[in-house]
């Protein structure tokens, strides 16, 4: 084996700088949607608990 063969094989596994590993677009969208759902649901639960505790009532 020559040095050129070694460099050629090594270069096949190297990605260009900044090329991140990304999953399919639907997986990314599903993760974002799940995060938004969790945030919104926790906000609604927090408001419901605050309302039932009387934090929004006058007097």
VEXKEDREN-166028 format. One record per atom (N, C-alpha, C): residue number from 1; residue in one letter; atom name; x, y, z. Coordinates in nm, 4 decimals, decimal comma. Each point is the difference from the previous one (the first is absolute). Layout:
    nr   rest   atom          u          v          w
   NUM      A     CA          X          Y          Z
...
***
This chain:
    nr   rest   atom          u          v          w
     1      X      N     0,0848    -0,1186     0,0000
     1      X     CA    -0,0848     0,1186     0,0000
     1      X      C     0,0886     0,1239     0,0000
     2      X      N    -0,0460     0,0969    -0,0721
     2      X     CA     0,0786     0,1231    -0,0073
     2      X      C    -0,0633     0,1073     0,0874
     3      X      N     0,0707     0,1096     0,0155
     3      X     CA    -0,0523     0,1119     0,0785
     3      X      C    -0,1235     0,0595    -0,0646
     4      X      N    -0,0038     0,0041    -0,1311
     4      X     CA    -0,1151     0,0564    -0,0713
     4      X      C    -0,1259    -0,0807     0,0285
     5      X      N     0,0126    -0,1330     0,0069
     5      X     CA    -0,1156    -0,0848     0,0303
     5      X      C    -0,0511     0,0274     0,1409
     6      X      N     0,0914     0,0152     0,0957
     6      X     CA    -0,0389     0,0287     0,1374
     6      X      C    -0,0721     0,1341     0,0106
     7      X      N     0,0512     0,0997    -0,0675
     7      X     CA    -0,0628     0,1332     0,0043
     7      X      C    -0,1368    -0,0019    -0,0664
     8      X      N    -0,0117    -0,0768    -0,1077
     8      X     CA    -0,1287    -0,0057    -0,0708
     8      X      C    -0,1059    -0,0658     0,0871
     9      X      N     0,0374    -0,1109     0,0664
     9      X     CA    -0,0955    -0,0669     0,0882
     9      X      C    -0,0343     0,0858     0,1206
    10      X      N     0,0949     0,0687     0,0556
    10      X     CA    -0,0240     0,0853     0,1157
    10      X      C    -0,0898     0,1167    -0,0365
    11      X      N     0,0142     0,0523    -0,1196
    11      X     CA    -0,0803     0,1139    -0,0440
    11      X      C    -0,1453    -0,0351    -0,0247
    12      X      N    -0,0296    -0,1280    -0,0231
    12      X     CA    -0,1379    -0,0410    -0,0275
    12      X      C    -0,0871     0,0126     0,1235
    13      X      N     0,0588    -0,0127     0,1188
    13      X     CA    -0,0772     0,0051     0,1242
    13      X      C    -0,0065     0,1393     0,0599
    14      X      N     0,0716     0,0931    -0,0573
    14      X     CA     0,0068     0,1343     0,0572
    14      X      C    -0,1095     0,0864    -0,0597
    15      X      N    -0,0720     0,0675     0,0876
    15      X     CA    -0,1052     0,0916    -0,0463
    15      X      C     0,0562     0,1403    -0,0092
    16      X      N    -0,0590     0,0820    -0,0847
    16      X     CA     0,0455     0,1389    -0,0059
    16      X      C    -0,0296     0,0720     0,1307
    17      X      N     0,0801     0,1007     0,0347
    17      X     CA    -0,0237     0,0720     0,1259
    17      X      C    -0,1393     0,0615     0,0037
    18      X      N    -0,0636    -0,0097     0,1137
    18      X     CA    -0,1334     0,0589     0,0162
    18      X      C    -0,1127    -0,0894    -0,0457
    19      X      N     0,0298    -0,1142    -0,0569
    19      X     CA    -0,1061    -0,0909    -0,0450
    19      X      C    -0,0447    -0,0839     0,1189
    20      X      N    -0,1115     0,0369     0,0591
    20      X     CA    -0,0507    -0,0709     0,1170
    20      X      C    -0,0830    -0,1194    -0,0443
    21      X      N    -0,0113    -0,0972     0,0882
    21      X     CA    -0,0862    -0,1140    -0,0276
    21      X      C    -0,1428     0,0393     0,0287
    22      X      N    -0,0860    -0,0090    -0,0976
    22      X     CA    -0,1395     0,0386     0,0208
    22      X      C    -0,0906    -0,1166    -0,0312
    23      X      N    -0,1070    -0,0101     0,0780
    23      X     CA    -0,0986    -0,1024    -0,0263
    23      X      C    -0,0980     0,0495    -0,1043
    24      X      N    -0,0950    -0,0810    -0,0315
    24      X     CA    -0,1040     0,0426    -0,0942
    24      X      C    -0,0757     0,1213     0,0543
    25      X      N    -0,0517     0,0796    -0,0897
    25      X     CA    -0,0679     0,1238     0,0398
    25      X      C    -0,1203    -0,0281     0,0895
    26      X      N    -0,0698    -0,1091    -0,0241
    26      X     CA    -0,1196    -0,0267     0,0813
    26      X      C     0,0356    -0,0312     0,1437
    27      X      N     0,1174    -0,0565     0,0239
    27      X     CA     0,0419    -0,0269     0,1382
    27      X      C     0,0268     0,1311     0,0722
    28      X      N     0,0663     0,0924    -0,0678
    28      X     CA     0,0277     0,1306     0,0592
    28      X      C    -0,1303     0,0735     0,0286
    29      X      N    -0,0926    -0,0031    -0,0935
    29      X     CA    -0,1295     0,0655     0,0202
    29      X      C    -0,0780    -0,0648     0,1140
    30      X      N     0,0084    -0,1306     0,0124
    30      X     CA    -0,0703    -0,0686     0,1081
    30      X      C     0,0574     0,0387     0,1366
    31      X      N     0,1305     0,0139     0,0084
    31      X     CA     0,0619     0,0396     0,1263
    31      X      C    -0,0406     0,1424     0,0365
    32      X      N    -0,0009     0,0898    -0,0984
    32      X     CA    -0,0401     0,1395     0,0250
    32      X      C    -0,1464     0,0056     0,0423
    33      X      N    -0,0859    -0,0755    -0,0691
    33      X     CA    -0,1420    -0,0017     0,0349
    33      X      C    -0,0219    -0,0558     0,1410
    34      X      N     0,0738    -0,1032     0,0363
    34      X     CA    -0,0137    -0,0570     0,1339
    34      X      C     0,0448     0,0997     0,1063
    35      X      N     0,1081     0,0727    -0,0283
    35      X     CA     0,0473     0,0999     0,0964
    35      X      C    -0,1020     0,1113     0,0179
    36      X      N    -0,0586     0,0456    -0,1100
    36      X     CA    -0,1033     0,1040     0,0092
    36      X      C    -0,1218    -0,0504     0,0757
    37      X      N    -0,0378    -0,1237    -0,0233
    37      X     CA    -0,1159    -0,0578     0,0689
    37      X      C     0,0253    -0,0073     0,1504
    38      X      N     0,1181    -0,0430     0,0389
    38      X     CA     0,0333    -0,0093     0,1423
    38      X      C    -0,0007     0,1388     0,0631
    39      X      N     0,0576     0,0992    -0,0685
    39      X     CA     0,0043     0,1354     0,0554
    39      X      C    -0,1398     0,0584     0,0158
    40      X      N    -0,0819    -0,0160    -0,1028
    40      X     CA    -0,1354     0,0560     0,0059
    40      X      C    -0,0846    -0,0693     0,1067
    41      X      N     0,0113    -0,1315     0,0071
    41      X     CA    -0,0784    -0,0725     0,1002
    41      X      C     0,0436     0,0369     0,1411
    42      X      N     0,1295     0,0162     0,0216
    42      X     CA     0,0450     0,0360     0,1348
    42      X      C    -0,0429     0,1416     0,0345
    43      X      N    -0,0053     0,0891    -0,0981
    43      X     CA    -0,0477     0,1362     0,0260
    43      X      C    -0,1481    -0,0016     0,0373
    44      X      N    -0,0789    -0,0793    -0,0702
    44      X     CA    -0,1434    -0,0095     0,0295
    44      X      C    -0,0218    -0,0593     0,1388
    45      X      N     0,0748    -0,1028     0,0345
    45      X     CA    -0,0133    -0,0609     0,1329
    45      X      C     0,0398     0,1004     0,1075
    46      X      N     0,1074     0,0747    -0,0238
    46      X     CA     0,0424     0,1012     0,0964
    46      X      C    -0,1042     0,1075     0,0201
    47      X      N    -0,0610     0,0454    -0,1078
    47      X     CA    -0,1069     0,1002     0,0115
    47      X      C    -0,1210    -0,0562     0,0732
    48      X      N    -0,0349    -0,1248    -0,0276
    48      X     CA    -0,1140    -0,0617     0,0684
    48      X      C     0,0263    -0,0141     0,1498
    49      X      N     0,1203    -0,0392     0,0364
    49      X     CA     0,0342    -0,0131     0,1419
    49      X      C    -0,0017     0,1373     0,0667
    50      X      N     0,0545     0,1006    -0,0670
    50      X     CA     0,0000     0,1354     0,0559
    50      X      C    -0,1419     0,0520     0,0171
    51      X      N    -0,0838    -0,0265    -0,0989
    51      X     CA    -0,1391     0,0463     0,0067
    51      X      C    -0,0723    -0,0689     0,1148
    52      X      N     0,0210    -0,1312     0,0120
    52      X     CA    -0,0695    -0,0730     0,1078
    52      X      C     0,0545     0,0393     0,1373
    53      X      N     0,1222     0,0441     0,0076
    53      X     CA     0,0564     0,0438     0,1275
    53      X      C    -0,0431     0,1409     0,0350
    54      X      N    -0,0667     0,0681    -0,0925
    54      X     CA    -0,0518     0,1323     0,0268
    54      X      C     0,0976     0,1124    -0,0269
    55      X      N     0,1027    -0,0261    -0,0757
    55      X     CA     0,0996     0,1041    -0,0259
    55      X      C    -0,0495     0,1067    -0,0963
    56      X      N    -0,1058    -0,0286    -0,0756
    56      X     CA    -0,0526     0,0972    -0,0944
    56      X      C    -0,1270     0,0688     0,0498
    57      X      N    -0,0446    -0,0345     0,1184
    57      X     CA    -0,1219     0,0582     0,0545
    57      X      C     0,0325     0,1272     0,0776
    58      X      N    -0,0888     0,0954    -0,0064
    58      X     CA     0,0190     0,1230     0,0778
    58      X      C    -0,0472    -0,0236     0,1424
    59      X      N     0,0803     0,0469     0,0916
    59      X     CA    -0,0383    -0,0019     0,1409
    59      X      C     0,0196    -0,1307     0,0591
***
